[in-house]
Amino acid sequence: MHAQGAGGDVRSAIRRIRSPPTGKPGIMEPAEAWRMTDSLHAEHGKGDPFAAAIRATRMAMIITDPRLPDNPIVFVNDAFCKLSGYDRSEIMGTNCRFLQGPDTDREDVRRIREAVAERRDIAVDLLNYRKDGTSFWNGLYMSPVVNEDGEVLYFFASQLDITHRVDNELQIRNEKAAVERQVVERTRELTEALAAKTMLVHEVDHRVKNNLQMISSLLGMQARTIADPDAREKMRMMLDRVEALGTVHRQLYDSGNVTRFDVADCARELVTDLVHGSGRNEIRLRLELESVVIAVDKAAPVALMLNELVTNALKHAFPDGRAGKLVVSVEPDGADVRLDVRDDGVGISGRSIDPKSFGQRLVKTLGRQLGATIEWLPADPGTRVAVRFPNGAGKEPVKP
């Protein structure tokens, strides 16, 4: 096939492409659409508009003949010669594999061979090489040209230099990979920094816990030397407060999270120790605890609040060795935390509650720190102290 006179043959081959009918009224069947070109009455050769279009287009195009050995190129336009760097005389009669090189993907080549064998079209981005050895990315589209008898006459293939697009995609992938590496590295650094901070905070909690234990021991020793029962009782109550703070730091030290504190765990340990430490075996303790996690900065005031309320109940609700039941409950309530201390003792009317006492003033101060509402209510029988405060995880506490 000569380049100048090939247009008529190509046009004739294209006219013979089979297409399924549309079945839509008023629309020409695709199988008949090629007949529209007959109205052009174009002569073969230079006057053929189809051949002229293929020769003049800036898109590289070739046509191969699968009926000949090795499916050689039988037509090539000027754009393909310009793209590849080869002369037409070097291209005609060869298989287009001459564009392949050392880094051409063999899997893509296999896919092209399969498409030829199966007489179907294919689109693939293939790394090819010019005559001077430089590489380029070839956006290849190939499709068979079939006559009315179903015979494949030619394969039509268009090529487009997409190197710029592929390079941009590669650059984007490389930049994405670089960013991902930076994220991984930064995450590792932050994880190590957090681990170091956690270790430091745990060490601080450990030392504070040890110091509070030492203070507690000193207070206990001092209390045993005090003859005045009232002064000795006040010293013992102060010792309970110090031990409540020790409980907080012990739990923080044992916890894996240095920023959150579980009120239920604290209440379980603190209240149990207070009741057992009082020696009041006739008082039955019931704990109704749901896990409620709060910010660490609220841990100390919550523990001290619990200590004061439970200590007050043990001291005043069951006078003269009276038996009874003490119920401590912790539960979440929306964005708030509910903390209740109930007893079935003598009730508010039977108690002596001095609003100016140190314990009462401490409870009010702690309530302001937590932003809490505190209600002393009759429980019929006994007394119920209802405390409600916002969880406020991460928020600064209200200053007293």
WOWO-V953258 format. One record per pair of residues at least 12 apart in sequence whose C-alpha atoms are under 6 Angstrom apart, sorted by the first residue. I is the first residue (numbers start at 0). GAP is how many residues later the second one is. If there is no record, write none. Layout:
# WOWO-V953258
I | GAP
I | GAP
This chain:
# WOWO-V953258
0 | 73
2 | 72
3 | 41
4 | 40
6 | 44
7 | 36
14 | 19
15 | 131
15 | 132
16 | 128
16 | 129
16 | 130
17 | 13
18 | 12
54 | 22
57 | 21
58 | 20
59 | 19
59 | 20
59 | 98
59 | 99
60 | 16
60 | 19
60 | 96
60 | 97
61 | 13
61 | 14
61 | 95
62 | 12
62 | 92
62 | 93
63 | 90
63 | 91
64 | 89
71 | 21
71 | 22
71 | 23
72 | 19
72 | 20
72 | 21
72 | 22
73 | 18
83 | 46
84 | 45
84 | 46
85 | 45
98 | 29
98 | 30
99 | 28
103 | 23
120 | 21
120 | 22
121 | 19
121 | 20
122 | 17
122 | 18
123 | 16
124 | 13
124 | 14
125 | 12
135 | 27
136 | 24
136 | 25
136 | 26
137 | 21
137 | 22
137 | 23
137 | 24
138 | 20
138 | 21
138 | 23
139 | 18
139 | 19
140 | 16
140 | 17
141 | 14
141 | 15
142 | 12
142 | 13
201 | 51
204 | 44
204 | 48
205 | 47
208 | 37
208 | 40
211 | 34
215 | 23
222 | 12
258 | 37
259 | 34
259 | 35
259 | 36
260 | 32
260 | 33
260 | 35
261 | 30
261 | 31
262 | 29
263 | 25
263 | 26
263 | 27
281 | 41
282 | 40
282 | 41
282 | 42
283 | 41
284 | 40
284 | 41
285 | 41
286 | 40
286 | 41
286 | 42
287 | 41
288 | 40
288 | 41
289 | 40
289 | 41
291 | 40
293 | 97
293 | 99
294 | 98
294 | 99
300 | 65
316 | 28
316 | 29
317 | 27
324 | 18
324 | 19
325 | 16
325 | 17
326 | 14
326 | 15
327 | 12
327 | 13
334 | 56
335 | 53
335 | 54
335 | 55
336 | 51
336 | 52
336 | 54
337 | 49
337 | 50
338 | 48
339 | 45
339 | 46
340 | 43
340 | 44
341 | 41
341 | 42
342 | 39
342 | 40
343 | 37
343 | 38
344 | 37
345 | 36
346 | 35
346 | 36
347 | 35
364 | 35
367 | 32
368 | 28
368 | 29
368 | 30
368 | 31
370 | 18
371 | 16
371 | 17
372 | 14
372 | 15
373 | 12
373 | 13
